[in-house]
Amino acid sequence: MLSPELKNRIIRLLKGGEILSSQVIQNLWSGYGSILRIELDHPQHTSLIVKHVKPPSVSNHPRGWNSDLSHQRKLKSYEVESNWYKNFSSQSPELARVPKLIVCEQGDDDFLIILEDMDASSYPKRLTSVNQQSLEACLKWLAHFHGKFLQHNTTGLWTSGCYWHLETRPQELQALDDIELKSAAQAIDQKLKNSPFQTIVHGDAKLANFCFNHDASEVSAVDFQYVGGGCGMKDLAYFVGSCLHEEDCETMENEILQFYFSELRKATKTYHHSIDVDALEQDWRNLYPYAWADFHRFLKGWSPGHWKINSYSERICREVIADLES
């Protein structure tokens, strides 16, 4: 529930109106606050999303990763998300829809981000599995997001986006008992960083962070805590792994890459006439398995028994390691 202080603060930021009701949509990871929907009597808004980040005095990570490093990473992630909405989100194209920022404010010990309610803007569906149409809607979103932000500055965002980025995950790397993958981790990371085609990546592009319209033909994405620079394949590999079973990841790989790169070509030609789309596609196709191996490295160190650890991922990792050694 909204405290009277927070309620007054929101009304002040919205320059008037009245909050009629509030509902917690979800609590943030490790007790760092909550996301609420508020219903309003306001001349411009009837419903808004409030992301209120108030870190706990004692962190309580569900998998035991409690450390000052983890705390500082989370704090920076909310600062980055605020910067994304303030300075970048309005540039995202219609085919890579994101919530409009209403207002945000950083207090002494919290962050407050007030956003367009995507449910009220005709994106009310959340999916736990995909069919062909909803899969392609997300792939199109990723392609147009990556295409729009190719070679874009990332000031105020993560220099390297994605929450599993190697430099922010030394504990998970230390815990990794796959010696070959552990030894190759730095080279895999460097290979992705060395791509001449850097873009802005969403950084947590899982199915749960997409809001769908009524027939699931269009999407909007939310949750930009780990947005930053990187190779677009990191988002693509992570997204595919978030919503397809092992067999589908393998059998649909070519189909998924074909569709994504077809949309990326359209986006790049629309937003960046000077970029060589053939070179872009060749470079990123070669890096798709590296992006897959990069996330697999994090996952095996973070949660060795995770359901996403499968033979397809293991095979890709061995092929990547062999490629690095050749």
N, C-alpha and C positions, 0 to 999 in steps of 0.2 A: 504493500500500500504506500501511497505518497504521504510523506510527512507534511505537516503544515508549512514548514520552512521550504521544502522542495516545491510544493505547490505554488507558494508565493513567488519563488524564484522563476518558475516556468512562466507564470502569468506576466512577470516583469519582462522576461526575455521576449515574450510574444506580444508585448505592448498592449495588454488588456485581455478581455474575455474571461470566461469562467470554465474551470474544469468540472465536467459533470460526472465523470467516472474514470477509473483507472483499473487496468488489469495487467498483471505480470505475465508476459509471454514466455520468458525464460530467465533463469539466473545465469550470470556469467561464470565462466570457468573458474574454479578454485575460490568461489565466494567473493569475486571482485565487483559485485554489483548486480544490476538487473536491467532487462529490457522490458519496457512497459508500453501498452497502448493506452492513450488517453482520448476520451470523447470530450468534445469542447462545444461551448457556445461562444463562437468567435466569428468575426466578419469574414475571415479568409480560410479558416480551417475547421472541419468538423471532427477530424480524427488525425492523430499524429503518433509517431513512435518516439519514445524517449529512451535513450541509452544512458543510464546513469552509472558511471564507474566510480566506485568508492572502495579502494583496496582495503582488505582486512588487516588488522594489526598483527595477526598470526595467520600466515598462509596455510592452506589445507589442500594440497594437490592430491587428486584422487589416485594417482599412480605413485605417489611418494616422492615426486621430483620437487622437493621444497629446498630452495636455496636463494641466496641473494641474487644470483645470476638469473634465476627463473623470475624472481620478482621484478628485477630491473627490465628484463625482456618484456614482461607483460605491461609495465608502466609505459615503456617506449612504444609498445604496440598501440596503446590508446592515444598517445600523442601523435603517432603517425596517422592513425585513423582520422583524428581531428584535422590534421593538415591535408589529408586526402580530400575530405569533404569541403574544406574551405578553399583549397587552391587548385584542385584537379578535377573534381567530380563533374563540374559543369561542362568540361570539355569532352566527356564521354559521349559518343554518338548515340543516336536513337536505337541503332541495332545492337548497342551494348548498354542497355538501359540500367541506370542506377538511381537510388532514391535521391530526390532533391534535398539539399540541406536547407533547413529552415533557420536554425541558429545553433551555435555551439559556444560553450564557455568553459574555460579551465579555472577551477577554484583552487584554493590552497591545498586541498587534499582530495580533489575529485575532478572528474570530467563529466560534462553534460552535453550530449549531442541530441538535437531534436530534428527529426527527419520526416519526410513525406511517408505516409502510411501506404505501402504498396498494395495492401488488401483493398483499400479505398480507391486506389488508382487502377483497378481492374487486373491486379496480379495476386489473386487470393489463394492460389493452390500451392501446396508443398507436396513434393513427391518423395517416396521412399524407394521407387524403382522407375525405370524408364522404358518407353517403347521407342519405336523409330522416330516419331515426331518430336517427342520431348528430348531425346538424345540429340537430335539435330538442332533443336532450338538452343541448347546449351553450347554445342560446338560452334554454332554461328555467333553466339554472344562472345565466346572466347576469341574467335578469329577476328572479329571486328574491334574488340577491345585491344588486342595485341597489335592489329594493323594500325589503329589510330595512334597508339602511343609509341610506335617504333622510333628509336633514337631520341626519345623525349628526356628532358632533364628530370631528375628524381629528387631534387632538393626538398627536404622535409619528410621524405619517405624513407623506407629502408634502402640502403645502398644496394643490398642484395635482398630481394623479396622472398617470400615463402617461409612459413613458420619452422620448417625443418632445416633451414640453411645451416651448413656445416659450422660456420664460425660462431653461431649462437647455441650450438648443441654439443659442447665438449664432453659433458657428462654422459650423454647417450652414446657418443663415439667410444668413450672409455669403456662403457658397459658392453659394447658389441663383441661377441665371441667368434664372429666370422672373420678370421685373421686375414684372409685374402681380400675381402671387401673392406675391412678396416684399413689395410695397407693402400688400397686403391682410392679411398675416400677423397683425399686431397686432389688427386689427378682428375677424378670424375668432376668434382666441383670446379676445378680450373678449366676443364674442357668446356663446361657450360658458360663460364665467365668469359672465355676467349672468343665466343661467337661474335662476329662483327655486327650481328643484328640483335642488339639488345632492345628490349621494350620495357613497359611497365607490366608486371604480372600481378594478378589478384592476390595470390599468396595463400589462399585457403579455398580454392575453387571446387569444393565438394558439392554433391547434389543438394545437401541440406541448406546450402547458402544461395540457392536459386529460388526465386518466386515466379510462378507460372501464371499465365492468363488462363481463362476458363477452359479453353480446349488444348492447353499446353503447347501451343504453337509459337509462343513468344515468352521470353523470360526477362527478369531483372535480377541483378545480383546484389547481395548485401554482405556485410562483415568484411571490412577492409583494414583489419588490424595489421596484416602482414603484406600489404601492398608495397611494391618497390621494384627496383631494377632487376632484370634477368632475361633469360631465354624463355620464350613463350611455351616451349615444350614442357617446362616444369609444371605449369598449370594444366596442360593437356593430359600428361601422364597421370597426374594426381587425380584429375577429374574422372578419367576413365576407370581408374582403380577404385574410385569411390562408389561407382554405381553399377559396375558389371562384374559378373562372376568370372572366375579364372578362365574357363573355357571360352567365354565370349570375348574377353580381353584379347585372347589369341586369335580366334577365328574371325573377329571383326576388325582386327588391327588395320588391315589395308583399307577397308571400307571407311573406317573412322578417319584415317589420315587423308584419304582422298577428299572426303567431304570438307574436313577442316581446311586443307590447303586450297581447295577451290574457293572457299569463303575468304581465306586470308589474301589470296590474290585479288579478289574484288575489293577488299578493304584497302589493301596497300595501293592499288591503282587509284582509288578514290582519294586517299589522304596524302599519299607520298609518291608523286609522279616520277621522282628521280631514283627511287630504290629499284634495284634489279630483282624482280620477283622470282626469276629462275634461280638465282644465286641464293636468295633467301630460303626458298623451299628446299633446295638441296642441302643447305647447311642445317636447317632445323630438322629435316627428315633424319639426317645422320645423328642428330643429338637426341632424338626421341628415346632410344634405349638408355642413353646416359641419364636423362631426366628420370626415367623409371628406376634406374639403379640408385640414383641419388636419394629418392624418397625411401626406397627399400632399405638403404643403409641406416637412415634414421629410425625406421620402424623396427628393425631387428634389434637395435640398441635400446629403444624406448620401451617396447612391449614384445619380447621374443615370442610369445604365444599368440600374437594377433592373427585374426582370421585372414587378413590380407596377405600374409606371408604364404606364398604358394609356389608351385613348381614353375609356373610361367615366369614369375618374378625372379626366381632362382636361376632359371636358364638365361634370362636376359642379363643378369648380373655376371654370370660366367662368360657370356659372349663379350660383354663390355670389358671385363678384365683381360680377356684374351686379346681384344683389339688394342688395348693400352700397351700390352706386352709385345705386340707384333712389330 
